């Protein structure tokens, strides 16, 4: 298809019309020229296709489909291949249903446990989020169906989401909130990018030229088209000029008319409009020329796939010998979620599942009794319900309480106000644990919860929102048919107020300041040496693993080199299992405040009992760099870096050190107000000012170490360190003139 030739034939009105939706889910056709409409539809963990009475928030029913585990769960798999496999399945369903683009993945960073949409997001860690997003995109797009990575960018709350400004410094954007998008673009090239509702430092994402053009296209090389989130457009003409190609949904012709008027008045270059149309049509025809509506969609097979994926995502948080369960023993399943599991979140990602499998259904044939325990709809547990649950627990060897967050607690459109489970569920867990010492809690939730009862139960299994087959996967894990291998993609703080954004989350009016900077999640908790309920990367198994024999390809490298890291992972237990080998990098001593460690590599490894395998990682410049706001680029500061291999951010098995030499000089600018401490940190600059420091040291260092002296040696040294250069003139007794000082400054700034 010669798209440029096609655009030449279009009227201005036709071109403007192609830049907004026909309705909620379709692009506009140009019937006169035979340009068809295509359909996009919600995801990301399944297909939400609406044909009639379309809406964006999932209020009206969509076609029966398969609900896969949500991103809160899939990220915990730490398994790129698994997520790519899930993407392939979703892509095939899109082909069957004639959909050109599925709207996902959602990769916004989990800044706070309160974000109502955290269940759709992958992680608090940008490296993990980017790797998992790229795997998903590659899976979907292998079926010649596009994805729309979202929501670009710094969209980390639902409160005032369509008007609030995320005020974030440059380094924090680059190190925390951009990398997941950047990785996905560079490794997978999503067909589309969806801009977010919010402003970024005062400018709406939908009309932010720096964001959509300078960063996304020019720096990262994005080749597709940018669409708006539904209703995210504030001012259409500046948005188009900034790089927003497609407005969704339809504006009813209002914004199309504004585009036409802007071109005719000379406010907007028609070439900008042509470019947007070309981007949209290029993606549309990429799908149309490879459309395969005869693609088979086997929902039953996908249901079993959903169960397999969920089983690889669940995180065993605690196990004091109570799991796995034995099929010979009497077990009580307690809690309404055992019968009617909560397996997905609310809003635009809500799937009309063609079937679900509960844990109670999956446990048929086993020695399992059931007690409701609480009423989800009423958000209450009557005395009778708790009494029945306690009786069932006492009669069983093990009691399994299925708890979690009801739909009303977390959803698109609003944030949580606390991090607690419903009070009735906490009360139930306490009562059951008092009645049976062998109590296990299974959690169905999209983000962390406080666990006031955690020391009173022997086991905790985080099932997250595990998709429509979550019950089958849960029973397989509980009974040891599947070894738990999920690892937390987010930290679980002890209490909400421990979270680094606690004081600022939600903001004041339409302004939210990201004052915690780069210290999000484990970066904060580890730096503060703060106790957490469960750390990032944590997860238990029914077997045990150990890492040893850490080898680096070199002890010294430059930032232009790559470092190969190899470690031996061994299954030291008696069961087959999978472990997630996690590699963290830390700067031993830095001139800027940096996290203690940052995830820079991970691999999921399957091992038989007694088996060991070498796992290899490759680290490049970005693995050691921070974003330097003076250079506006990634910068490696010369020094030692720790390479740590662990089973969580708090469980490091082996470590080594590599010296990295930065090859890019960050030129310093010195003034009369520069202090000696900063000047002396640069060996070359220290030599320039040595005559001054020698003289001043004698002046302030004459007190000796006698405690009665007015100025001791230590005091004198400290006073010199913090002294500005300008003071040399007045303190030198006329030995240093203003001209001499200016000459020295010229010498310093010429280094």
Buried (B, 14 or more C-beta within 10 A) or exposed (E): EEBEEBBEEBEBEBBBBBBBBBEBBBBBBBEEEEBEBBBBBBBBBBBBBBEEEBEBBBEEEBBEBBBBBBBBBBBBBBBBEBBBBBBBBBBBBBBBBBBBBBBBBBBBBBBBBBBBBBBBBBBBBBBBBBBBBBBBBBBBBEBBBBBBBBBBBBBBBBBBBBEBBBBBBEBBBBBBBBBBBBBBBEBBBBBBBBBBBBBBBEBBBBBBBBBBBBBBBEEBEBEBBBBBBBBBBBBBBBBBBBBBBBBBBBBEEEBBBBBBBBBEEEEBEBEBBBBBBBBBBBBBBBBBEEBEEEBEBBBEEBBEBBBBBBBBBBBBBBBEEBBBBEBEEBBBBBBBBBBBBBBBBBBBBBBBBBEBBBBBBBBEEBBBBBBBBBEBEEBBBBEEBBEBBBBBBEEBBBBBBBBBBBEEBBBBEBBBEEBBBBEBBBBBBBBBBEBBBBBBBBBBBBBBBBBBBBEBBBBBBBBBBBBBBBBBBBBBBBBBEBBBBBBBBBBBBBEBEBBBBBEBBBBEEEBBBBBBBBBBBBBBBBBEEEEBBBBBBBBBBBBBBBBEEBEBBEEEBBBEBEBEBBBBBBBEBEBBBBBBBBBBBBBEEEEEEBBBBBBBBBBBBEBEBEEBBEBBBEBEBBBBBBBBEEEEEBBBBEBEBBBBBBBBBBEBBBBBEBBBBBEBEEEBEBEBEBBBEBBBEBEEBEEBBEEBBEBBBEBBBEBEEEEEEEBBBEBBEBBBBEBEBBBBBEBBEEEBEEEBBEEBBEBBBEE
